[in-house]
């Protein structure tokens, strides 16, 4: 009995430390985004973005960094359950490491998948600006582009790929039990695999950032909330499908205006 009580006390302490670490990471990421959105220096940089052909490596790195930090701010909240369960399972398996070490490595692997997505998103944004399809404020200037992105995102909510990836995201304990690997390398690979499922689940939603503005923080927060509901709330997948239907209707309406 004392041993059980001691283990429960340790697990509660581990959970508190892990939650604090995740909250700090998310808080810093959102602080960076808020600073970027409100900074006059950033606005001056954004005004030069249509001239993408004159960009140097530094500008692209800054764009990539913006996307990478944005993915941290948006995706870590919905990844918190699997990180917390990972830390608890790791402790129960007799790990002597501090909880933030293996859990941090797992989270690093998870974010590695989204970092890869960020690189692709930065390239896509570069191409859209080169084609003059995005405004200096990083908003779609083409109703056709906006409508197509809404249609893609809405339809994606109903696809088997979405549902398969979402099932993995909604069942973190089952994922860990079937994919468990020992050691730091194993933790990183598990995080990377889980992050890959997450990218497969949410990539189309992230494309919606081009519709209302990549740095539109209200839009960023709305997508973050949708992702969190889909992954964490009971029957959240149903809400996700309903949201997909709304996206399709919005996309059709936007395209209809162009045709009309």
HUVENVEN-V574983 format. One record per run of one state. SS is the DSSP state (~ for helix, > for strand, _ for the rest). FROM is the first residue (numbers start at 1). LEN is the number of residues. If there is no record, write none. Layout:
ss=[SS	SS]
from=[FROM	FROM]
len=[LEN	LEN]
This chain:
ss=[_	~	_	~	_	~	_	~	_	~	_	>	_	>	_	~	_	~	_	~	_	~	_	~	_	~	_	~	_]
from=[1	2	39	40	48	52	55	57	93	99	131	134	135	140	141	143	157	160	171	172	180	183	208	209	213	217	233	236	260]
len=[1	37	1	8	4	3	2	36	6	32	3	1	5	1	2	14	3	11	1	8	3	25	1	4	4	16	3	24	1]
